[in-house]
Amino acid sequence: MPVPTAVLALVIVSLGACAGGPEARKAKRYAEHQQCPEQRPQLCTMEYVPVCALLENGRRKEYASACNACSDTEVIGYNPDACP
């Protein structure tokens, strides 16, 4: 029994929407993090409130504070918890 063209088209569109392209996955990953300010800090206090930062290359790195994380130009954003 042949599959109706409309059903086949709907399945293809649905699968494409679920997968998302690399830009969609990248945007979702960045949206989950607090963004660093445009003006990066030049000096930070010596507080220890660890954050898990997302680097431009997609890796994560732990910093002592959000200020320390955002002072690194490779950091895109951070989560307010230590890295797992």
C-alpha positions as CSV (number, residue, x, y, z in Angstrom):
1,M,0.0,0.0,0.0
2,P,1.6,3.3,-1.0
3,V,2.1,6.0,1.5
4,P,0.2,9.2,0.7
5,T,2.5,12.1,-0.4
6,A,1.1,14.4,2.3
7,V,1.9,12.0,5.1
8,L,5.4,11.5,3.8
9,A,6.0,15.2,3.5
10,L,4.7,15.7,7.1
11,V,7.1,13.1,8.4
12,I,10.1,14.7,6.7
13,V,9.2,18.2,7.9
14,S,8.7,16.9,11.5
15,L,12.1,15.1,11.5
16,G,13.8,18.2,10.2
17,A,12.3,20.4,12.9
18,C,13.3,18.0,15.7
19,A,16.9,17.8,14.5
20,G,17.5,21.5,14.0
21,G,20.6,22.7,12.3
22,P,24.0,23.5,14.0
23,E,23.0,27.1,14.5
24,A,19.8,26.1,16.2
25,R,21.6,23.8,18.6
26,K,24.3,26.5,19.2
27,A,21.6,29.1,20.0
28,K,19.8,26.7,22.4
29,R,23.1,25.9,24.2
30,Y,23.9,29.6,24.6
31,A,20.4,30.5,25.8
32,E,20.8,28.2,28.8
33,H,23.6,30.3,30.1
34,Q,23.7,33.8,31.6
35,Q,25.5,36.1,29.2
36,C,28.6,38.0,30.0
37,P,28.3,41.8,29.7
38,E,29.6,43.5,26.5
39,Q,32.1,45.4,28.6
40,R,34.3,42.7,30.1
41,P,35.5,43.2,33.7
42,Q,39.2,44.2,34.1
43,L,39.4,43.6,37.9
44,C,37.5,41.1,40.1
45,T,37.1,40.8,43.9
46,M,38.5,37.6,45.5
47,E,35.2,35.9,46.2
48,Y,34.6,32.2,45.7
49,V,31.2,31.6,44.2
50,P,32.0,29.0,41.5
51,V,30.4,29.1,38.1
52,C,30.5,26.8,35.1
53,A,31.4,28.8,32.0
54,L,30.8,27.9,28.4
55,L,33.8,28.6,26.1
56,E,33.6,29.6,22.4
57,N,34.9,26.1,21.5
58,G,31.9,24.5,23.2
59,R,33.8,23.2,26.2
60,R,33.0,24.0,29.8
61,K,35.4,25.4,32.4
62,E,35.0,26.2,36.1
63,Y,35.8,29.7,37.4
64,A,35.9,31.1,41.0
65,S,33.2,33.6,40.2
66,A,31.1,35.1,37.3
67,C,33.4,38.1,37.2
68,N,36.5,35.8,36.7
69,A,34.6,33.9,34.0
70,C,33.5,36.9,32.1
71,S,37.0,38.5,32.3
72,D,38.1,35.6,30.0
73,T,37.3,36.7,26.4
74,E,36.8,33.0,25.4
75,V,33.8,32.7,27.7
76,I,30.4,33.2,26.1
77,G,28.2,32.7,29.2
78,Y,28.0,30.8,32.5
79,N,25.8,28.8,34.8
80,P,25.8,29.9,38.5
81,D,26.9,26.5,39.7
82,A,30.2,24.5,39.7
83,C,30.8,22.3,36.7
84,P,29.6,18.7,37.0
